[in-house]
Amino acid sequence: MAWRFFIGALALSFVANPVLAADSGDLARVLAGEDCVKCDLKGADLSGVNLAGRNLGGAKLDAAKFVGANIAGANFSGAKLVAADFTNAKAAGAQFVISNLDDSIFTGAELEAADFTSARMDEVKLQGARADGAIFSKAKMRAADFTGARLPGAHFNGTKAPAGIFDRALMDGALLRYAKMFGASFKDASLPGADFTEAGLWRVDFMGAKLDGVKFINAYLKIAKFPEDLKGVNFCGATMPDGKSNFNAC
């Protein structure tokens, strides 16, 4: 009976933890330069491959590797990219609309004008990424790490990023209207001209951040931490760290 129990347990382990392996035909098509919409490329190693402008919308790409790959202008909208690795990828203008990018890595990637609208991005690593003008509007990105990233003019309107890390990030002119970033950290970040109008910023840490001309109009800032010099910051209608509403600058 013991061997039957062992075989049964082994079978269940394969069901619970299937091996990630790309479909050989789909992989051959991609490597041959073709588009591959809704392809099965789980676990594929496409590191260093030129996929610029390619359409991989809706593809299964969990745990796929794109390290150093050229995916500029490529379409990954609706794709499953859980734990995918885009380290140092060239991804300017790439489309990740409504894709699932939980636990993926974009460390050092070029993401200028890339579009992540409504994407799932929990615990994504984007340290040192260059994402000037990138769009993260309405994305869900719990504990995403943007430490040291370049994000001037980036869009985070309506984004949910609780516990996000934006320490030392360059975010001049970024748009974060209606964003929900409870418990996030912007320590030593550069934020001149950024717009946090009506953002939820409970317990957010802005210590050491540059906040010249930042708008916190009607924002919720209870228990938030700020540096002493706040000249030019607009707190009109905001709920301040002490819980009181501020209408003095309106």
C-alpha positions as CSV (number, residue, x, y, z in Angstrom):
1,M,0.0,0.0,0.0
2,A,2.9,2.3,0.7
3,W,4.0,2.3,-2.9
4,R,0.5,3.2,-4.1
5,F,0.5,6.1,-1.7
6,F,3.9,7.2,-3.0
7,I,2.8,7.0,-6.7
8,G,-0.3,8.9,-5.9
9,A,1.5,11.6,-4.1
10,L,4.0,11.9,-7.0
11,A,1.2,12.3,-9.5
12,L,-0.4,15.0,-7.4
13,S,2.9,16.8,-7.2
14,F,3.2,16.9,-11.0
15,V,-0.4,18.3,-11.2
16,A,0.3,21.0,-8.6
17,N,3.7,22.0,-10.0
18,P,3.6,21.4,-13.8
19,V,6.9,21.9,-15.6
20,L,7.1,25.2,-17.5
21,A,8.0,24.3,-21.1
22,A,7.4,26.3,-24.2
23,D,5.6,24.7,-27.2
24,S,8.4,23.8,-29.6
25,G,6.4,24.9,-32.7
26,D,5.5,28.2,-31.1
27,L,9.1,28.8,-30.0
28,A,10.3,28.0,-33.6
29,R,7.9,30.5,-35.0
30,V,9.1,33.3,-32.7
31,L,12.7,32.6,-33.4
32,A,12.0,32.6,-37.1
33,G,10.7,36.2,-36.8
34,E,6.9,35.6,-36.8
35,D,4.2,37.0,-34.6
36,C,2.8,34.5,-32.2
37,V,-0.5,35.7,-30.7
38,K,-1.7,33.5,-27.8
39,C,1.3,31.2,-28.1
40,D,2.5,28.9,-25.4
41,L,6.0,30.1,-24.6
42,K,6.2,29.3,-20.8
43,G,9.7,29.2,-19.6
44,A,11.2,30.1,-23.0
45,D,14.7,31.6,-23.0
46,L,14.6,34.6,-25.4
47,S,17.5,36.4,-23.9
48,G,19.3,38.6,-26.4
49,V,16.7,37.9,-29.1
50,N,15.4,40.7,-31.4
51,L,11.6,40.8,-30.9
52,A,11.2,44.5,-31.8
53,G,7.6,45.2,-33.0
54,R,6.6,41.6,-32.6
55,N,3.0,40.7,-31.6
56,L,2.8,38.3,-28.7
57,G,-0.5,39.5,-27.4
58,G,-2.3,37.0,-25.0
59,A,0.7,34.7,-25.0
60,K,1.6,32.4,-22.1
61,L,5.0,33.6,-21.1
62,D,5.3,32.7,-17.4
63,A,8.9,32.4,-16.3
64,A,10.2,33.4,-19.8
65,K,13.5,35.1,-20.0
66,F,14.1,38.3,-22.1
67,V,17.4,39.3,-20.5
68,G,19.0,41.9,-22.8
69,A,16.4,41.2,-25.5
70,N,15.2,43.9,-27.9
71,I,11.4,44.1,-27.4
72,A,11.0,47.7,-28.4
73,G,7.4,48.3,-29.6
74,A,6.5,44.7,-29.1
75,N,2.9,43.9,-28.0
76,F,2.5,41.8,-24.9
77,S,-1.1,43.0,-24.1
78,G,-3.1,40.4,-22.2
79,A,-0.1,38.1,-21.9
80,K,0.7,36.0,-18.8
81,L,4.2,37.0,-17.7
82,V,4.4,35.9,-14.1
83,A,8.0,35.8,-12.9
84,A,9.3,36.7,-16.4
85,D,12.8,38.3,-16.5
86,F,13.3,41.4,-18.6
87,T,16.6,42.5,-17.0
88,N,18.3,45.1,-19.2
89,A,15.8,44.5,-22.0
90,K,15.3,47.3,-24.6
91,A,11.5,47.7,-24.3
92,A,10.8,51.3,-25.3
93,G,7.2,51.7,-26.5
94,A,6.4,48.0,-25.6
95,Q,2.7,47.3,-24.8
96,F,1.8,45.4,-21.6
97,V,-1.8,46.5,-21.3
98,I,-3.9,44.3,-18.9
99,S,-1.0,41.8,-18.8
100,N,-0.1,39.8,-15.7
101,L,3.4,40.7,-14.6
102,D,3.4,39.6,-11.0
103,D,6.9,38.9,-9.6
104,S,8.5,39.8,-12.9
105,I,11.9,41.6,-13.2
106,F,12.6,44.8,-15.2
107,T,15.9,45.8,-13.4
108,G,17.9,48.1,-15.7
109,A,15.4,47.8,-18.5
110,E,14.7,50.6,-21.1
111,L,11.0,51.3,-20.8
112,E,10.6,54.8,-22.3
113,A,6.9,55.3,-23.3
114,A,6.0,51.7,-22.5
115,D,2.4,51.1,-21.7
116,F,1.4,49.1,-18.6
117,T,-2.2,50.3,-18.3
118,S,-4.3,48.1,-16.0
119,A,-1.6,45.5,-15.7
120,R,-1.1,43.3,-12.7
121,M,2.4,44.0,-11.3
122,D,2.6,42.8,-7.7
123,E,6.1,42.7,-6.3
124,V,7.6,43.6,-9.7
125,K,11.3,44.7,-9.6
126,L,12.1,47.8,-11.7
127,Q,15.2,49.1,-9.9
128,G,17.2,51.4,-12.1
129,A,14.7,51.1,-15.0
130,R,14.5,54.0,-17.5
131,A,10.8,54.6,-17.9
132,D,10.5,58.2,-19.1
133,G,6.9,58.9,-20.0
134,A,5.8,55.3,-19.3
135,I,2.2,54.6,-18.5
136,F,1.2,52.7,-15.4
137,S,-2.3,54.1,-15.1
138,K,-4.8,51.9,-13.2
139,A,-2.1,49.2,-12.7
140,K,-2.2,47.1,-9.6
141,M,1.4,46.9,-8.2
142,R,1.5,46.0,-4.5
143,A,5.1,46.3,-3.2
144,A,6.6,47.1,-6.6
145,D,10.2,48.3,-6.4
146,F,11.2,51.4,-8.5
147,T,14.3,52.2,-6.4
148,G,16.5,54.5,-8.4
149,A,14.3,54.3,-11.5
150,R,13.9,57.2,-14.1
151,L,10.2,58.0,-14.3
152,P,10.0,61.7,-15.4
153,G,6.6,62.4,-16.9
154,A,5.4,58.9,-16.1
155,H,1.6,58.3,-15.6
156,F,0.4,56.6,-12.4
157,N,-3.1,58.0,-12.5
158,G,-5.5,55.7,-10.6
159,T,-2.7,53.2,-9.9
160,K,-2.9,51.0,-6.8
161,A,0.6,50.7,-5.4
162,P,0.4,50.0,-1.7
163,A,3.9,49.5,-0.1
164,G,5.5,50.6,-3.3
165,I,9.2,51.6,-3.2
166,F,10.2,54.8,-5.1
167,D,13.3,55.7,-3.1
168,R,15.8,57.8,-5.1
169,A,13.5,57.6,-8.2
170,L,13.5,60.6,-10.6
171,M,9.8,61.4,-11.0
172,D,9.8,65.1,-12.1
173,G,6.4,66.0,-13.6
174,A,5.0,62.5,-12.9
175,L,1.2,62.2,-12.8
176,L,-0.2,60.3,-9.8
177,R,-3.8,61.6,-9.6
178,Y,-6.2,59.4,-7.7
179,A,-3.4,56.8,-7.0
180,K,-3.7,54.6,-4.0
181,M,-0.2,54.3,-2.5
182,F,-0.8,53.6,1.2
183,G,2.5,52.8,3.0
184,A,4.7,53.6,0.0
185,S,8.1,55.1,0.2
186,F,9.5,58.1,-1.8
187,K,12.6,58.7,0.3
188,D,15.1,60.9,-1.4
189,A,13.1,60.9,-4.6
190,S,13.0,63.8,-7.1
191,L,9.4,64.9,-7.5
192,P,9.3,68.5,-8.7
193,G,6.1,69.3,-10.5
194,A,4.5,65.9,-9.7
195,D,0.7,65.8,-9.3
196,F,-0.8,63.7,-6.4
197,T,-4.2,65.3,-6.7
198,E,-6.8,63.2,-4.7
199,A,-4.2,60.5,-4.1
200,G,-4.4,58.1,-1.1
201,L,-1.1,58.5,0.7
202,W,-1.7,57.3,4.2
203,R,1.6,56.6,6.0
204,V,3.7,57.5,2.9
205,D,7.3,58.5,3.5
206,F,8.6,61.5,1.6
207,M,11.6,62.2,3.8
208,G,14.5,63.7,1.9
209,A,12.4,64.0,-1.3
210,K,12.5,67.1,-3.5
211,L,8.9,68.4,-3.6
212,D,9.2,71.8,-5.4
213,G,5.8,72.6,-7.0
214,V,4.2,69.2,-6.1
215,K,0.4,69.2,-5.9
216,F,-1.3,67.3,-3.1
217,I,-4.7,68.8,-3.8
218,N,-7.4,67.0,-1.8
219,A,-4.9,64.2,-1.1
220,Y,-5.1,62.0,2.0
221,L,-1.8,62.3,3.8
222,K,-2.6,61.2,7.4
223,I,0.5,60.0,9.2
224,A,2.6,60.8,6.1
225,K,6.2,61.9,6.6
226,F,7.6,65.1,5.0
227,P,10.9,67.0,5.0
228,E,10.9,70.4,6.7
229,D,11.3,72.5,3.6
230,L,7.9,72.5,1.8
231,K,8.0,75.8,-0.1
232,G,5.8,75.8,-3.2
233,V,4.0,72.6,-2.3
234,N,0.2,72.8,-2.8
235,F,-1.8,71.1,0.0
236,C,-5.1,72.7,-0.9
237,G,-7.9,70.6,0.7
238,A,-5.5,67.8,1.7
239,T,-5.9,65.7,4.9
240,M,-2.6,66.5,6.6
241,P,-0.4,64.1,8.6
242,D,-2.1,65.2,11.8
243,G,-5.5,64.3,10.4
244,K,-6.7,67.9,9.9
245,S,-7.9,69.3,6.5
246,N,-5.8,72.1,5.0
247,F,-7.7,74.9,3.2
248,N,-5.2,77.6,3.9
249,A,-3.6,77.5,0.5
250,C,-6.8,77.3,-1.6
